[in-house]
Amino acid sequence: MGQQPVEPANGQTLPSRHGQPEPRLPHEHDESSDSHPAKKDARVEQAARDLAAGQQDTGRTPVVTELARKEFPSPAEKKTPP
């Protein structure tokens, strides 16, 4: 008698050929729901608490964005009114 096809757990994706399990290819592993950790990142949770408590985000993104706008203006910003 043949083997029964493998049934993946809820939310998991398992490649199979002719009802038999096969190893995942790299892109299949990366895109699978079960390849990503379910636990939350403590740093992200701390950042959310800090923002909720009224602390200011000290990341570099706003500074870099403003500098980029000054140094490399978009075509719309380059145009000067006649």
Backbone as a printed PyTorch tensor [residue, N CA C, xyz], in Angstrom:
tensor([[[  0.8350,  -1.1870,   0.0000],
         [  0.0000,   0.0000,   0.0000],
         [  0.8790,   1.2490,   0.0000]],

        [[  0.3840,   2.3390,  -0.6280],
         [  1.1280,   3.5930,  -0.6950],
         [  1.0510,   4.3860,   0.5920]],

        [[  1.9620,   5.3150,   0.7170],
         [  1.9720,   6.1800,   1.8940],
         [  0.9130,   7.2540,   1.7440]],

        [[  0.3810,   7.6850,   2.8850],
         [ -0.5990,   8.7630,   2.8950],
         [  0.1190,  10.0870,   2.6750]],

        [[ -0.4840,  11.0230,   1.9300],
         [  0.1380,  12.3330,   1.7640],
         [  0.2840,  13.0280,   3.1180]],

        [[  1.3490,  13.7830,   3.2550],
         [  1.5950,  14.5270,   4.4900],
         [  0.7020,  15.7530,   4.4990]],

        [[ -0.0500,  15.9180,   5.5820],
         [ -0.8980,  17.0920,   5.7340],
         [ -0.1630,  18.1300,   6.5690]],

        [[  0.0900,  19.3190,   6.0270],
         [  0.7890,  20.3350,   6.8090],
         [ -0.0950,  20.8680,   7.9370]],

        [[  0.5460,  21.3290,   8.9880],
         [ -0.1850,  21.9560,  10.0810],
         [ -0.8160,  23.2520,   9.5720]],

        [[ -1.7530,  23.7600,  10.3070],
         [ -2.4660,  24.9690,   9.9130],
         [ -1.4930,  26.1030,   9.6040]],

        [[ -1.5560,  26.6380,   8.4090],
         [ -0.7300,  27.7660,   8.0200],
         [  0.6220,  27.3930,   7.4510]],

        [[  0.9830,  26.1350,   7.4950],
         [  2.2730,  25.7300,   6.9650],
         [  2.1440,  25.3380,   5.5020]],

        [[  3.2040,  25.5280,   4.7870],
         [  3.2340,  25.1220,   3.3880],
         [  4.3600,  24.1280,   3.2080]],

        [[  4.0420,  22.9800,   2.6530],
         [  5.0370,  21.9500,   2.4200],
         [  4.9890,  21.5210,   0.9630]],

        [[  6.1260,  21.5790,   0.2680],
         [  6.1290,  21.1310,  -1.1210],
         [  6.0390,  19.6140,  -1.1900]],

        [[  5.3650,  19.1200,  -2.1820],
         [  5.2840,  17.6780,  -2.3650],
         [  5.1910,  17.3690,  -3.8540]],

        [[  5.6130,  16.1760,  -4.1690],
         [  5.5180,  15.7000,  -5.5470],
         [  4.9420,  14.2990,  -5.4770]],

        [[  3.8570,  14.0990,  -6.1710],
         [  3.1710,  12.8040,  -6.1800],
         [  2.7820,  12.3750,  -4.7640]],

        [[  2.3910,  13.3510,  -3.9400],
         [  1.9390,  13.0510,  -2.5950],
         [  3.0480,  12.7910,  -1.5950]],

        [[  4.3060,  12.8960,  -2.0100],
         [  5.4270,  12.6620,  -1.1110],
         [  6.0990,  13.9950,  -0.7780]],

        [[  6.4890,  14.1800,   0.4780],
         [  7.1250,  15.4460,   0.8520],
         [  8.4870,  15.6080,   0.1830]],

        [[  8.8270,  16.8360,  -0.1230],
         [ 10.1180,  17.1740,  -0.7100],
         [ 10.7310,  18.3100,   0.0860]],

        [[ 12.0460,  18.4380,   0.0590],
         [ 12.6710,  19.5930,   0.7270],
         [ 12.2530,  20.8810,   0.0390]],

        [[ 12.1960,  21.9310,   0.8020],
         [ 11.8380,  23.2280,   0.2300],
         [ 13.0180,  23.8270,  -0.5170]],

        [[ 12.7100,  24.5540,  -1.5700],
         [ 13.7090,  25.3510,  -2.2510],
         [ 13.9250,  26.6220,  -1.4200]],

        [[ 15.0420,  27.3090,  -1.6150],
         [ 15.2960,  28.4960,  -0.7850],
         [ 14.1740,  29.5260,  -0.8030]],

        [[ 13.6180,  29.8250,  -1.9710],
         [ 12.5590,  30.8290,  -2.0200],
         [ 11.2740,  30.3230,  -1.3570]],

        [[ 11.0370,  29.0230,  -1.3970],
         [  9.8560,  28.4720,  -0.7340],
         [ 10.0060,  28.5590,   0.7740]],

        [[ 11.2080,  28.3490,   1.2630],
         [ 11.4520,  28.4500,   2.7020],
         [ 11.2690,  29.8920,   3.1610]],

        [[ 11.8200,  30.8470,   2.4130],
         [ 11.7440,  32.2550,   2.7920],
         [ 10.3180,  32.7730,   2.7980]],

        [[  9.4750,  32.2480,   1.9220],
         [  8.1140,  32.7600,   1.7800],
         [  7.0990,  32.0090,   2.6310]],

        [[  7.5350,  30.9800,   3.3290],
         [  6.6010,  30.1670,   4.1030],
         [  6.2170,  30.8570,   5.3980]],

        [[  4.9610,  30.6950,   5.7750],
         [  4.4860,  31.3300,   7.0030],
         [  5.1360,  30.7400,   8.2370]],

        [[  5.5670,  29.4960,   8.1500],
         [  6.1690,  28.8790,   9.3280],
         [  7.6760,  29.0960,   9.4130]],

        [[  8.2640,  29.8200,   8.4690],
         [  9.7010,  30.0690,   8.5200],
         [ 10.0320,  31.3710,   9.2340]],

        [[  9.0270,  32.1090,   9.6440],
         [  9.2310,  33.3770,  10.3320],
         [  8.8690,  33.2070,  11.7990]],

        [[  9.6920,  33.7180,  12.6840],
         [  9.4000,  33.5300,  14.1060],
         [  8.1180,  34.2400,  14.5100]],

        [[  7.3780,  33.6000,  15.3790],
         [  6.1100,  34.1700,  15.8290],
         [  6.3040,  35.1130,  17.0090]],

        [[  7.4640,  35.0340,  17.6770],
         [  7.6590,  35.8820,  18.8490],
         [  7.9240,  37.3190,  18.4170]],

        [[  7.5380,  38.2280,  19.2650],
         [  7.7060,  39.6470,  18.9720],
         [  9.1000,  40.0950,  19.3740]],

        [[  9.6080,  41.0770,  18.6780],
         [ 10.9240,  41.6270,  18.9580],
         [ 10.8140,  42.5630,  20.1540]],

        [[ 11.5930,  42.3040,  21.1790],
         [ 11.5450,  43.1080,  22.4010],
         [ 11.9070,  44.5700,  22.1260]],

        [[ 12.8160,  44.8020,  21.1780],
         [ 13.2030,  46.1850,  20.8590],
         [ 12.0490,  46.9520,  20.2300]],

        [[ 11.2840,  46.2850,  19.3920],
         [ 10.1450,  46.9380,  18.7510],
         [  9.0770,  47.2550,  19.7910]],

        [[  8.8450,  46.3180,  20.7080],
         [  7.8520,  46.5660,  21.7580],
         [  8.2900,  47.7100,  22.6730]],

        [[  9.5920,  47.7740,  22.9940],
         [ 10.0990,  48.8730,  23.8250],
         [  9.9390,  50.2010,  23.0960]],

        [[ 10.2210,  50.2240,  21.8020],
         [ 10.0620,  51.4460,  21.0200],
         [  8.6040,  51.8910,  21.0070]],

        [[  7.6850,  50.9580,  20.8880],
         [  6.2580,  51.3030,  20.8990],
         [  5.8660,  51.8850,  22.2500]],

        [[  6.3680,  51.2940,  23.3330],
         [  6.0730,  51.8360,  24.6700],
         [  6.6540,  53.2350,  24.8310]],

        [[  7.8720,  53.4310,  24.3420],
         [  8.5140,  54.7470,  24.4480],
         [  7.7150,  55.8070,  23.6930]],

        [[  7.2840,  55.4820,  22.4830],
         [  6.4930,  56.4440,  21.7020],
         [  5.1490,  56.7280,  22.3740]],

        [[  4.5300,  55.6810,  22.9230],
         [  3.2500,  55.8670,  23.6100],
         [  3.4160,  56.7360,  24.8540]],

        [[  4.6110,  56.6840,  25.4690],
         [  4.8760,  57.4910,  26.6610],
         [  5.2750,  58.9180,  26.3020]],

        [[  5.3180,  59.2290,  25.0170],
         [  5.6020,  60.5970,  24.5940],
         [  7.0560,  60.8690,  24.2760]],

        [[  7.9000,  59.8600,  24.2860],
         [  9.3040,  60.0770,  23.9390],
         [  9.4290,  60.2850,  22.4470]],

        [[ 10.4430,  61.0480,  22.0510],
         [ 10.6430,  61.3570,  20.6450],
         [ 11.4790,  60.2760,  19.9770]],

        [[ 11.1250,  59.9490,  18.7440],
         [ 11.8960,  59.0000,  17.9570],
         [ 13.2170,  59.6630,  17.5930]],

        [[ 14.3170,  59.0350,  17.9610],
         [ 15.6300,  59.6170,  17.6890],
         [ 16.3330,  58.9270,  16.5310]],

        [[ 15.5770,  58.2130,  15.7150],
         [ 16.1630,  57.5610,  14.5510],
         [ 16.7010,  58.5790,  13.5700]],

        [[ 17.5180,  58.1290,  12.6630],
         [ 18.1480,  59.0300,  11.7040],
         [ 17.2780,  59.3410,  10.5000]],

        [[ 16.2240,  58.6250,  10.3090],
         [ 15.4250,  58.7890,   9.0950],
         [ 14.9700,  60.2240,   8.8530]],

        [[ 14.3780,  60.9260,   9.8310],
         [ 13.9510,  62.2980,   9.5470],
         [ 15.1140,  63.2130,   9.1640]],

        [[ 16.2530,  63.0660,   9.8060],
         [ 17.4130,  63.9050,   9.5080],
         [ 17.9460,  63.6140,   8.1120]],

        [[ 18.0800,  62.3460,   7.7910],
         [ 18.5950,  61.9550,   6.4820],
         [ 17.6230,  62.3820,   5.3800]],

        [[ 16.3380,  62.2320,   5.6210],
         [ 15.3430,  62.6320,   4.6340],
         [ 15.4190,  64.1250,   4.3510]],

        [[ 15.5330,  64.9390,   5.3880],
         [ 15.6200,  66.3920,   5.2080],
         [ 16.9010,  66.7690,   4.4680]],

        [[ 18.0030,  66.1350,   4.8310],
         [ 19.2690,  66.3970,   4.1550],
         [ 19.1810,  66.0120,   2.6800]],

        [[ 18.5830,  64.8840,   2.3840],
         [ 18.4440,  64.4400,   1.0000],
         [ 17.5760,  65.4090,   0.2040]],

        [[ 16.5340,  65.9230,   0.8220],
         [ 15.6700,  66.8900,   0.1200],
         [ 16.4210,  68.1780,  -0.1940]],

        [[ 17.3100,  68.5920,   0.7090],
         [ 18.0830,  69.8150,   0.4650],
         [ 19.1420,  69.5840,  -0.6070]],

        [[ 19.8450,  68.4680,  -0.5100],
         [ 20.9460,  68.1950,  -1.4320],
         [ 20.4790,  67.7000,  -2.8010]],

        [[ 19.3840,  66.9630,  -2.8200],
         [ 18.8890,  66.3740,  -4.0620],
         [ 17.3950,  66.6690,  -4.2130]],

        [[ 17.0430,  67.9070,  -4.5130],
         [ 15.6140,  68.2380,  -4.6290],
         [ 14.9600,  67.4900,  -5.7830]],

        [[ 13.6720,  67.2160,  -5.6130],
         [ 12.9220,  66.5510,  -6.6820],
         [ 12.7490,  67.5300,  -7.8370]],

        [[ 12.4170,  67.0390,  -9.0190],
         [ 12.2180,  67.9400, -10.1710],
         [ 11.1750,  69.0270,  -9.8760]],

        [[ 10.1470,  68.7090,  -9.1230],
         [  9.1280,  69.7140,  -8.8030],
         [  9.6980,  70.8000,  -7.9160]],

        [[ 10.6150,  70.4430,  -7.0210],
         [ 11.2120,  71.4350,  -6.1160],
         [ 12.2760,  72.2670,  -6.8260]],

        [[ 12.8680,  71.7420,  -7.9060],
         [ 13.9000,  72.4600,  -8.6380],
         [ 13.3150,  73.6170,  -9.4350]],

        [[ 12.0920,  73.4610,  -9.8830],
         [ 11.4830,  74.4930, -10.7290],
         [ 11.2360,  75.7430,  -9.8990]],

        [[ 11.6290,  76.8430, -10.4480],
         [ 11.3660,  78.1270,  -9.7750],
         [ 10.2240,  78.8190, -10.4980]],

        [[  9.3400,  79.4290,  -9.7640],
         [  8.2240,  80.1260, -10.4240],
         [  8.7340,  81.2690, -11.2930]],

        [[  8.0850,  81.4870, -12.4460],
         [  8.5260,  82.5720, -13.3590],
         [  8.2930,  83.9480, -12.7950]]])
